[in-house]
Amino acid sequence: MILALLLTAFLSVGSVFLPGLIAPASRALHVLGTPFRAVATAFADRVEAVYDYAFRYQALKDRVEVLEAQVAEMAEENRTAEDALAENERLRELLQLRQARNDLTFESARITKWSGNSWESVMTISKGTTSGVQLNMCVVTENGYLVGVVTDVGPNWATVTTLIDPGTSLGAMVDETSENAILTSDLDAMSQGLCRLSYVDMSAQLAVGNTVLTSGLGGVFPAGLPIGTVTETGVTASGMERYALVEPLAQLKELKQVFVIKAFDTVE
């Protein structure tokens, strides 16, 4: 390439001072230089193509980053809208519950923590004594389904032991037969997401599909709260009592918000 440049310079100068001598050499060199010019042109085209590709690649990359940010923003807005719709639906259901059960006074609370072990089923909620939450208050969903009972409380938090926890014990009743029993649980039932109906009289007409409610006897808990449906019945090892496994109506693991019953009419 350097040689070609030197020859080109020589011919340019020579064409001025020795036109007759230089012209034939110029034509010969023009022919000989054709491959060099082709290589130089191809090289320049290649460099231009690489630069153009790099420029367009960076532009596309920047565009993709902008689009990804817009998609992330839209996804966040969509999640916010879905949460708002779910919140509205819960409040709508709660309004219907309040109209149907005007004897109950509710306090809304968010679930802030779930226990993560296999021997208990408890949650922490965002309301406590400053909001009027006290021990032994029942906690329900927006539909009025029993979730559990407050077993510990602080100024701005409370621990709720769910109805499938082995520590649960409250009065229950079979809706179809008005048979009274005690709602309890054990580790085996809890592992299946179930609770247990115990101390059922042998003559009780228990059947799969029966609905179980809170009995309200003793005045500690409100009456008539839906607990769940009977999925299995049996007789204890002693042969003296019947029992039933009950599937809760509340979808415990899907809950984000609950409602504490702060006041209710007692059953005489």
Backbone bond lengths (Angstrom), bond angles and torsions (degrees), N, CA, C in turn:
res aa  C-N    CA-C-N  psi(-1)  N-CA   C-N-CA  omega(-1)  CA-C   N-CA-C  phi
1 M - - - 1.459 - - 1.541 110.99 -
2 I 1.342 115.03 -39.95 1.473 119.24 177.94 1.527 110.53 -63.79
3 L 1.356 114.39 -43.94 1.466 119.45 178.26 1.519 111.28 -59.74
4 A 1.310 116.07 -42.64 1.467 119.69 179.68 1.510 110.91 -62.34
5 L 1.326 116.77 -38.86 1.460 120.86 178.81 1.528 111.11 -65.12
6 L 1.346 115.53 -42.97 1.467 119.75 178.58 1.522 111.37 -62.42
7 L 1.325 116.82 -44.17 1.466 120.63 179.80 1.524 110.69 -63.97
8 T 1.304 115.59 -39.53 1.465 119.38 179.13 1.523 110.71 -62.62
9 A 1.344 114.86 -42.22 1.470 118.98 178.01 1.532 110.95 -63.95
10 F 1.345 116.12 -42.15 1.462 120.68 179.91 1.516 111.22 -61.58
11 L 1.326 115.86 -44.43 1.460 119.71 -178.77 1.521 111.14 -67.00
12 S 1.326 115.55 -35.25 1.462 118.05 179.64 1.512 110.91 -64.58
13 V 1.333 116.48 -42.70 1.465 120.50 179.10 1.524 110.34 -70.11
14 G 1.332 115.27 -44.32 1.461 119.78 -178.10 1.499 113.28 -63.69
15 S 1.308 117.19 -32.69 1.461 119.97 -178.82 1.527 111.55 -64.00
16 V 1.319 115.46 -20.89 1.468 119.46 179.16 1.523 110.84 -82.86
17 F 1.361 116.25 -43.96 1.461 120.78 -174.09 1.532 113.45 -94.05
18 L 1.367 117.38 -32.02 1.471 119.91 -177.92 1.525 109.24 -130.69
19 P 1.315 117.69 67.07 1.464 119.08 -174.46 1.516 113.10 -63.50
20 G 1.336 118.83 -37.30 1.454 119.68 -178.84 1.504 112.96 -67.62
21 L 1.304 117.48 -34.56 1.466 121.34 -177.81 1.517 112.43 -83.05
22 I 1.275 114.54 -34.94 1.463 118.85 -172.65 1.517 111.93 -81.58
23 A 1.307 118.47 -29.45 1.477 120.95 -174.43 1.515 113.12 -55.49
24 P 1.399 118.66 -50.95 1.480 117.25 179.16 1.526 112.05 -61.98
25 A 1.321 116.34 -41.47 1.478 118.73 179.30 1.509 110.70 -63.07
26 S 1.344 115.34 -36.16 1.466 119.16 -179.66 1.519 110.96 -63.52
27 R 1.403 114.07 -40.96 1.461 116.69 179.75 1.521 110.81 -66.21
28 A 1.335 116.06 -39.69 1.477 119.22 179.56 1.525 110.89 -64.62
29 L 1.319 113.86 -44.11 1.472 116.82 179.60 1.524 111.68 -66.51
30 H 1.350 115.81 -31.74 1.468 118.86 177.22 1.526 110.76 -61.28
31 V 1.358 113.47 -41.42 1.471 117.97 178.65 1.516 110.18 -67.26
32 L 1.338 116.15 -45.61 1.452 119.34 -178.98 1.529 111.99 -65.92
33 G 1.331 116.46 -29.34 1.476 119.32 -177.23 1.508 114.35 -82.47
34 T 1.326 116.20 -8.65 1.475 118.66 -178.09 1.538 112.66 -56.33
35 P 1.356 119.70 -46.40 1.481 118.50 178.73 1.523 112.63 -61.33
36 F 1.365 115.24 -36.43 1.463 117.49 179.94 1.527 111.01 -65.99
37 R 1.346 114.77 -41.00 1.463 117.68 178.84 1.527 111.10 -65.39
38 A 1.340 115.47 -35.89 1.476 118.95 178.84 1.526 110.63 -65.13
39 V 1.365 114.15 -42.11 1.470 117.95 178.85 1.521 110.21 -64.49
40 A 1.334 115.41 -43.78 1.465 118.88 -179.51 1.521 111.34 -62.77
41 T 1.338 116.44 -40.54 1.469 120.24 179.11 1.527 110.87 -65.45
42 A 1.359 115.73 -43.51 1.463 119.56 178.89 1.518 111.53 -62.73
43 F 1.334 114.34 -40.30 1.466 118.77 178.96 1.525 110.85 -63.58
44 A 1.335 115.36 -45.03 1.472 119.44 179.75 1.525 110.95 -62.82
45 D 1.355 115.44 -41.66 1.467 119.17 177.91 1.521 110.98 -62.37
46 R 1.333 115.72 -39.29 1.470 119.69 -179.73 1.528 110.96 -65.45
47 V 1.334 115.11 -44.49 1.469 119.21 178.64 1.519 110.23 -60.79
48 E 1.336 115.63 -42.79 1.469 119.44 -179.95 1.533 111.04 -64.29
49 A 1.344 116.04 -39.91 1.470 119.90 179.83 1.527 110.92 -65.13
50 V 1.353 115.60 -42.08 1.466 118.90 179.30 1.518 110.84 -63.72
51 Y 1.319 115.98 -43.00 1.474 120.10 179.05 1.530 110.30 -63.17
52 D 1.340 115.41 -44.09 1.462 119.83 179.93 1.522 110.85 -62.40
53 Y 1.349 116.93 -41.63 1.469 120.83 178.38 1.525 110.89 -63.28
54 A 1.342 115.86 -45.28 1.468 119.84 -179.70 1.522 110.62 -61.90
55 F 1.340 116.05 -41.11 1.474 119.84 179.86 1.521 110.34 -64.71
56 R 1.350 116.14 -47.83 1.465 119.50 -179.27 1.531 111.39 -66.59
57 Y 1.335 117.72 -36.33 1.470 120.95 178.08 1.529 110.80 -62.24
58 Q 1.323 116.55 -44.72 1.466 119.77 179.51 1.526 110.76 -65.23
59 A 1.352 115.39 -39.49 1.464 118.91 178.46 1.529 110.69 -63.32
60 L 1.343 116.66 -43.36 1.464 120.71 178.17 1.528 111.43 -64.92
61 K 1.331 115.94 -40.19 1.461 119.94 178.62 1.517 111.06 -61.95
62 D 1.352 115.77 -43.53 1.469 119.62 178.08 1.520 110.40 -62.78
63 R 1.326 116.63 -39.72 1.462 120.87 -179.89 1.526 110.87 -65.51
64 V 1.337 116.08 -41.79 1.469 120.29 178.58 1.529 110.54 -61.72
65 E 1.331 116.35 -41.74 1.469 120.00 179.35 1.526 110.96 -62.92
66 V 1.337 116.09 -39.78 1.467 119.95 178.09 1.524 110.21 -64.46
67 L 1.346 116.55 -44.64 1.466 120.89 179.94 1.524 111.41 -64.42
68 E 1.339 117.09 -40.74 1.462 120.42 178.21 1.523 110.99 -62.00
69 A 1.331 116.85 -40.46 1.467 120.43 177.70 1.525 110.69 -64.58
70 Q 1.342 116.60 -39.81 1.460 120.11 178.40 1.521 111.22 -66.01
71 V 1.343 116.75 -40.60 1.466 120.59 178.08 1.525 110.84 -63.37
72 A 1.343 117.27 -43.19 1.462 121.17 178.29 1.520 110.97 -61.96
73 E 1.343 115.82 -40.97 1.469 119.88 179.14 1.528 110.75 -65.54
74 M 1.333 116.40 -42.03 1.469 120.16 178.74 1.520 111.33 -65.93
75 A 1.348 116.84 -37.71 1.462 120.38 178.00 1.525 110.81 -64.11
76 E 1.337 116.24 -40.46 1.462 120.02 178.36 1.525 110.57 -66.07
77 E 1.329 116.76 -41.40 1.454 120.24 177.14 1.522 110.79 -63.37
78 N 1.322 116.69 -37.40 1.465 121.16 178.82 1.518 111.08 -65.99
79 R 1.351 116.03 -42.27 1.464 119.46 177.58 1.525 111.01 -63.20
80 T 1.333 115.55 -41.24 1.461 119.30 178.63 1.521 110.97 -62.25
81 A 1.341 115.89 -42.51 1.462 120.02 179.22 1.525 111.00 -64.76
82 E 1.348 116.92 -40.73 1.460 120.41 178.59 1.524 110.90 -63.82
83 D 1.335 116.59 -41.66 1.469 120.18 177.58 1.527 110.82 -62.38
84 A 1.345 115.99 -40.37 1.461 119.64 179.65 1.522 110.91 -65.66
85 L 1.333 116.78 -41.30 1.458 120.10 177.90 1.528 111.20 -63.85
86 A 1.346 116.01 -42.33 1.467 119.67 178.39 1.523 110.86 -63.36
87 E 1.341 116.24 -40.96 1.461 120.55 178.10 1.527 110.76 -62.35
88 N 1.325 116.38 -43.67 1.461 119.96 178.12 1.516 111.64 -62.23
89 E 1.326 116.29 -40.13 1.465 120.00 179.20 1.518 110.98 -65.12
90 R 1.342 117.30 -41.33 1.467 120.16 178.22 1.528 110.66 -63.13
91 L 1.319 116.74 -42.92 1.461 119.75 -179.80 1.531 111.11 -67.44
92 R 1.337 116.79 -34.49 1.461 120.08 176.82 1.534 110.33 -64.96
93 E 1.326 115.70 -43.35 1.471 119.80 177.85 1.520 110.40 -64.35
94 L 1.342 116.25 -39.96 1.460 119.76 179.70 1.524 110.53 -64.44
95 L 1.321 117.17 -38.31 1.459 120.33 178.35 1.523 110.48 -61.32
96 Q 1.324 116.44 -41.85 1.460 120.05 177.30 1.527 110.87 -64.46
97 L 1.355 115.48 -38.96 1.460 119.29 178.39 1.521 110.58 -64.76
98 R 1.321 117.37 -42.05 1.459 120.93 179.48 1.526 111.43 -63.04
99 Q 1.330 115.25 -36.37 1.461 118.46 178.24 1.525 111.22 -69.81
100 A 1.351 115.39 -36.10 1.467 119.07 179.95 1.522 112.22 -78.74
101 R 1.344 116.84 -30.91 1.468 121.15 -178.64 1.526 108.98 -125.70
102 N 1.331 115.76 72.68 1.460 118.80 -179.04 1.524 112.78 -74.61
103 D 1.358 116.09 1.52 1.466 119.57 175.83 1.528 111.41 -86.56
104 L 1.336 116.66 -3.89 1.466 120.76 -176.71 1.527 110.75 -107.38
105 T 1.337 116.25 142.03 1.466 122.70 174.64 1.523 108.15 -115.51
106 F 1.326 116.79 127.19 1.466 121.03 -172.31 1.526 112.61 -111.74
107 E 1.331 114.17 153.58 1.468 122.68 170.96 1.528 107.54 -131.00
108 S 1.332 115.52 118.60 1.459 120.35 -179.07 1.529 110.76 -74.69
109 A 1.334 116.97 143.77 1.472 121.29 178.56 1.522 109.98 -151.14
110 R 1.323 116.27 146.54 1.459 121.95 174.68 1.530 110.33 -90.17
111 I 1.316 115.80 147.87 1.467 120.75 173.34 1.522 107.59 -84.00
112 T 1.318 116.63 119.56 1.471 120.71 -177.03 1.525 112.87 -102.54
113 K 1.331 117.13 -15.41 1.465 118.87 -178.04 1.523 110.29 -162.36
114 W 1.330 115.36 143.14 1.462 122.67 171.87 1.529 108.28 -116.02
115 S 1.349 116.38 143.29 1.466 118.84 174.21 1.522 108.55 -71.67
116 G 1.329 115.81 149.23 1.457 118.64 -176.62 1.507 114.26 -119.68
117 N 1.313 117.99 41.20 1.465 119.30 179.06 1.523 110.27 -126.54
118 S 1.328 115.65 176.47 1.461 120.94 -172.61 1.521 113.20 -101.67
119 W 1.330 119.07 8.22 1.468 119.21 -179.46 1.523 112.81 -118.11
120 E 1.324 117.55 2.93 1.449 119.79 175.33 1.519 110.10 -152.76
121 S 1.315 115.96 161.09 1.458 121.61 177.09 1.519 107.16 -134.77
122 V 1.328 115.98 92.95 1.467 121.57 -177.23 1.521 109.74 -132.64
123 M 1.314 114.70 156.78 1.462 121.00 177.18 1.521 109.06 -135.95
124 T 1.301 115.90 158.07 1.464 121.89 173.80 1.518 108.02 -110.37
125 I 1.336 115.65 134.68 1.464 119.98 179.85 1.528 110.11 -116.21
126 S 1.320 116.09 167.70 1.466 121.71 -168.57 1.527 114.66 -90.51
127 K 1.304 119.68 8.43 1.460 122.17 179.35 1.527 109.82 -122.75
128 G 1.355 115.29 150.03 1.457 120.71 -179.08 1.516 111.58 -144.72
129 T 1.318 115.83 -148.03 1.466 120.78 -173.53 1.521 113.02 -63.38
130 T 1.324 117.89 -31.78 1.468 119.52 179.08 1.527 111.68 -65.27
131 S 1.323 116.87 -19.26 1.468 121.20 176.89 1.528 111.69 -102.57
132 G 1.328 116.59 6.91 1.459 119.92 178.30 1.514 115.02 89.13
133 V 1.320 117.77 9.34 1.466 121.39 178.93 1.526 109.36 -79.75
134 Q 1.340 116.45 132.79 1.456 121.68 -177.86 1.525 110.56 -133.45
135 L 1.332 114.88 169.18 1.458 120.98 178.23 1.528 110.82 -60.03
136 N 1.338 114.95 147.26 1.468 124.06 175.39 1.526 113.97 70.27
137 M 1.319 117.21 11.87 1.461 118.54 173.35 1.525 109.78 -79.31
138 C 1.322 116.40 139.59 1.458 121.08 178.21 1.530 110.90 -77.58
139 V 1.309 114.59 148.38 1.461 122.06 178.51 1.522 107.64 -121.65
140 V 1.340 116.45 132.48 1.466 121.06 -175.66 1.524 110.35 -132.06
141 T 1.338 115.24 170.71 1.470 121.31 171.52 1.523 108.79 -85.25
142 E 1.328 115.80 178.44 1.460 119.93 177.78 1.528 112.27 -65.14
143 N 1.345 116.53 -18.37 1.464 120.69 176.90 1.522 112.46 -87.71
144 G 1.334 116.69 -6.40 1.451 120.67 -177.23 1.510 114.03 90.99
145 Y 1.353 118.22 6.13 1.464 121.75 178.62 1.527 109.36 -72.79
146 L 1.325 115.81 135.55 1.463 120.50 -178.73 1.523 111.11 -65.58
147 V 1.342 115.67 131.52 1.460 122.59 175.93 1.524 110.41 -104.88
148 G 1.338 116.33 -44.60 1.461 119.93 -179.18 1.512 110.79 171.38
149 V 1.337 114.64 -159.94 1.461 121.99 -174.67 1.530 108.79 -132.91
150 V 1.336 116.39 141.72 1.467 121.39 176.72 1.525 108.59 -70.13
151 T 1.338 116.64 122.28 1.462 121.10 -178.64 1.530 112.86 -117.05
152 D 1.306 117.91 -8.55 1.466 121.66 175.28 1.525 106.46 -156.41
153 V 1.337 116.37 148.13 1.455 118.19 -174.47 1.521 110.64 -151.09
154 G 1.317 115.82 144.22 1.465 123.23 174.95 1.512 109.03 -128.08
155 P 1.324 118.02 -171.89 1.471 120.51 -177.23 1.524 113.70 -60.29
156 N 1.340 117.14 -42.58 1.465 119.98 -176.70 1.523 112.67 -130.72
157 W 1.314 116.73 26.84 1.453 121.67 177.53 1.523 109.40 -154.95
158 A 1.314 115.34 162.79 1.459 120.71 175.25 1.523 108.58 -153.04
159 T 1.323 115.79 148.06 1.459 121.66 175.05 1.523 108.51 -99.35
160 V 1.327 115.03 129.82 1.461 121.31 179.48 1.527 108.29 -113.15
161 T 1.341 115.97 120.34 1.462 121.05 173.66 1.527 107.23 -88.26
162 T 1.333 116.39 120.23 1.463 119.27 -173.84 1.518 111.45 -75.08
163 L 1.319 116.27 167.05 1.459 121.03 -176.19 1.522 113.55 -69.78
164 I 1.339 119.24 -12.83 1.468 119.62 177.60 1.526 111.87 -95.44
165 D 1.337 117.98 -1.40 1.466 121.51 179.21 1.523 109.99 -71.83
166 P 1.349 118.75 140.19 1.464 121.11 179.32 1.532 113.61 -59.35
167 G 1.331 118.03 -19.95 1.450 120.33 179.44 1.517 113.95 -83.38
168 T 1.320 118.07 -4.19 1.464 121.58 -178.35 1.527 110.82 -72.32
169 S 1.318 115.43 139.40 1.467 121.11 174.91 1.524 108.81 -158.38
170 L 1.319 116.30 112.26 1.460 120.11 177.89 1.524 109.95 -154.74
171 G 1.306 114.89 158.75 1.458 119.68 -177.28 1.518 112.09 -69.52
172 A 1.345 115.10 138.45 1.457 121.14 -178.98 1.531 109.67 -136.08
173 M 1.321 114.43 166.06 1.458 119.95 -178.89 1.523 109.06 -147.96
174 V 1.335 115.27 139.99 1.461 120.24 174.52 1.526 107.59 -80.82
175 D 1.304 117.44 120.50 1.459 121.28 -172.56 1.524 112.21 -61.50
176 E 1.327 117.76 -42.65 1.463 121.11 -174.31 1.525 113.20 -70.69
177 T 1.339 117.49 -28.04 1.473 120.40 -174.33 1.519 113.24 -118.55
178 S 1.359 116.76 -7.32 1.478 121.91 -176.13 1.525 112.26 60.75
179 E 1.338 116.73 22.68 1.464 121.49 178.38 1.526 109.46 -76.71
180 N 1.347 115.96 126.87 1.461 120.78 179.60 1.525 110.90 -86.20
181 A 1.322 115.85 147.20 1.463 121.93 179.73 1.531 107.56 -157.78
182 I 1.337 115.34 -174.15 1.469 121.90 177.52 1.520 108.40 -118.65
183 L 1.323 115.63 129.61 1.455 120.10 175.86 1.523 108.75 -85.78
184 T 1.312 116.30 119.01 1.463 122.56 178.29 1.533 108.09 -134.00
185 S 1.306 116.03 -165.02 1.457 120.58 173.40 1.518 108.25 -163.10
186 D 1.305 116.83 177.46 1.466 123.03 173.37 1.520 107.81 -150.29
187 L 1.321 116.13 174.03 1.463 119.48 -174.74 1.525 112.01 -62.60
188 D 1.335 116.82 -37.11 1.464 119.42 -179.25 1.519 110.78 -66.26
189 A 1.342 116.03 -45.85 1.467 119.68 179.18 1.527 110.34 -64.82
190 M 1.339 116.99 -42.43 1.463 120.50 -178.98 1.528 111.12 -61.47
191 S 1.332 117.31 -38.06 1.460 119.74 179.96 1.524 112.13 -62.97
192 Q 1.340 116.41 -21.19 1.460 121.45 177.73 1.529 112.12 -97.56
193 G 1.344 115.89 2.16 1.457 119.94 -177.96 1.515 112.94 74.83
194 L 1.342 116.60 25.90 1.460 121.64 -176.88 1.523 111.10 -117.73
195 C 1.324 116.15 162.95 1.454 121.67 169.46 1.525 108.16 -118.56
196 R 1.303 116.42 177.84 1.468 120.62 -170.65 1.528 109.85 -128.92
197 L 1.308 115.70 135.76 1.466 122.14 174.96 1.523 107.33 -101.21
198 S 1.334 116.18 112.78 1.472 121.35 -173.38 1.528 111.64 -114.60
199 Y 1.344 113.73 169.55 1.466 121.91 178.29 1.530 111.37 57.48
200 V 1.317 114.82 45.21 1.457 120.62 177.13 1.517 108.71 -94.62
201 D 1.305 116.96 132.99 1.462 121.60 -179.05 1.528 110.61 -61.51
202 M 1.324 115.32 144.66 1.462 120.46 -177.91 1.527 112.36 -61.30
203 S 1.305 116.94 -26.46 1.463 120.26 -178.30 1.532 112.56 -84.59
204 A 1.325 117.21 -4.34 1.461 120.49 -177.50 1.525 110.88 -64.97
205 Q 1.315 115.72 140.02 1.458 121.57 -178.91 1.538 110.08 -92.43
206 L 1.320 115.59 65.86 1.464 120.65 178.47 1.524 110.49 -73.46
207 A 1.325 116.47 142.61 1.458 120.40 177.72 1.520 109.69 -148.41
208 V 1.328 114.25 148.02 1.463 119.26 176.40 1.531 109.04 -59.59
209 G 1.324 115.92 133.93 1.459 120.87 -178.69 1.515 113.89 100.27
210 N 1.365 116.83 -11.81 1.462 119.73 175.96 1.525 110.33 -60.34
211 T 1.333 115.92 147.65 1.453 122.04 176.98 1.516 110.02 -96.35
212 V 1.333 116.28 134.84 1.462 121.85 -179.04 1.529 108.77 -110.17
213 L 1.345 115.58 131.69 1.464 122.82 179.71 1.519 110.19 -122.05
214 T 1.325 116.54 163.79 1.463 119.14 169.88 1.528 108.12 -72.23
215 S 1.343 116.17 140.83 1.471 120.25 -177.16 1.525 112.65 -84.50
216 G 1.333 116.70 -29.76 1.461 120.44 -178.16 1.510 114.02 76.64
217 L 1.327 117.86 1.90 1.461 120.37 180.00 1.517 110.39 -66.72
218 G 1.324 116.26 137.22 1.453 121.73 -179.15 1.519 112.75 94.34
219 G 1.322 117.18 -15.55 1.453 120.30 174.77 1.508 115.62 77.41
220 V 1.349 118.57 4.97 1.471 120.62 -179.83 1.523 110.81 -80.14
221 F 1.342 115.52 -38.69 1.463 120.44 -177.94 1.522 109.61 -121.97
222 P 1.334 117.52 151.36 1.466 120.05 178.25 1.532 111.55 -68.16
223 A 1.312 115.90 152.89 1.464 121.28 -179.83 1.520 110.92 -90.85
224 G 1.329 115.00 154.69 1.457 121.17 171.16 1.502 116.63 81.04
225 L 1.343 118.32 11.08 1.466 119.44 176.93 1.526 109.20 -77.90
226 P 1.330 118.93 126.27 1.468 120.35 178.78 1.530 111.36 -63.99
227 I 1.322 115.62 129.45 1.470 121.30 179.53 1.514 111.21 -101.93
228 G 1.334 116.47 -54.66 1.452 119.60 -178.23 1.509 111.34 176.22
229 T 1.329 114.80 -167.92 1.463 120.89 -179.60 1.523 109.98 -120.41
230 V 1.316 116.14 145.72 1.464 122.63 -179.67 1.521 109.19 -71.59
231 T 1.338 115.93 127.20 1.472 121.13 178.20 1.523 112.61 -109.32
232 E 1.347 116.50 -17.88 1.470 119.91 -178.24 1.520 108.51 -159.85
233 T 1.316 116.54 144.16 1.473 121.18 176.26 1.523 108.72 -125.81
234 G 1.332 115.71 158.32 1.460 119.97 179.50 1.510 111.22 -168.72
235 V 1.325 115.56 -177.41 1.459 123.21 179.99 1.525 107.75 -120.06
236 T 1.315 117.63 138.28 1.461 121.54 -179.95 1.518 111.09 -64.81
237 A 1.343 116.23 164.79 1.468 120.98 -178.60 1.517 111.92 -60.19
238 S 1.316 117.14 -30.39 1.474 120.04 180.00 1.518 111.59 -73.91
239 G 1.328 117.42 -16.88 1.460 120.63 -178.54 1.503 113.54 73.91
240 M 1.346 116.66 11.40 1.464 120.34 -176.51 1.528 112.94 -100.41
241 E 1.311 116.94 -17.29 1.457 119.47 -175.25 1.526 109.93 -140.59
242 R 1.309 113.61 158.58 1.459 120.32 172.84 1.530 108.94 -103.64
243 Y 1.284 115.76 161.77 1.466 120.98 175.93 1.526 108.52 -144.01
244 A 1.303 115.78 169.30 1.466 121.23 176.44 1.515 109.48 -146.78
245 L 1.306 115.91 145.54 1.462 121.39 170.43 1.522 107.82 -93.06
246 V 1.315 115.55 136.22 1.462 121.02 -173.19 1.530 109.38 -124.24
247 E 1.318 115.81 129.22 1.470 120.93 175.40 1.521 108.65 -91.00
248 P 1.329 118.72 121.02 1.467 121.01 -178.48 1.525 111.81 -61.54
249 L 1.317 115.79 145.08 1.463 120.63 173.11 1.522 110.87 -75.25
250 A 1.326 116.86 -31.62 1.470 120.70 178.00 1.528 109.93 -72.95
251 Q 1.322 116.11 128.65 1.465 121.20 176.06 1.530 108.02 -83.43
252 L 1.322 115.83 85.49 1.458 121.53 -166.70 1.526 113.51 -55.90
253 K 1.305 117.53 -47.98 1.463 120.51 -174.11 1.525 113.21 -72.02
254 E 1.322 117.49 -12.75 1.460 120.43 -179.60 1.522 112.49 -97.25
255 L 1.335 116.84 -2.43 1.456 120.52 -174.75 1.529 111.73 -74.20
256 K 1.329 116.06 139.97 1.456 122.77 172.65 1.525 111.05 -120.62
257 Q 1.320 115.74 -23.61 1.453 121.67 -177.44 1.524 108.87 -139.49
258 V 1.326 116.45 143.09 1.459 121.49 178.52 1.529 108.72 -135.32
259 F 1.339 115.73 174.86 1.458 121.13 -177.53 1.528 108.87 -135.19
260 V 1.326 115.06 123.25 1.461 121.75 -179.34 1.525 108.31 -88.83
261 I 1.339 116.17 130.81 1.468 120.87 176.70 1.518 107.43 -86.96
262 K 1.331 116.18 109.02 1.457 121.08 -175.57 1.534 112.59 -91.16
263 A 1.312 117.41 -20.99 1.476 120.03 179.79 1.526 108.71 -152.93
264 F 1.337 116.40 148.76 1.455 121.06 -179.73 1.522 109.54 -160.75
265 D 1.312 116.38 163.90 1.452 121.52 175.80 1.520 108.69 -84.40
266 T 1.329 117.32 131.70 1.471 120.86 -177.38 1.524 110.62 -82.63
267 V 1.321 114.70 155.80 1.462 122.05 177.30 1.514 108.67 -89.73
268 E 1.315 116.66 127.47 1.476 120.84 179.82 1.527 110.04 -79.74
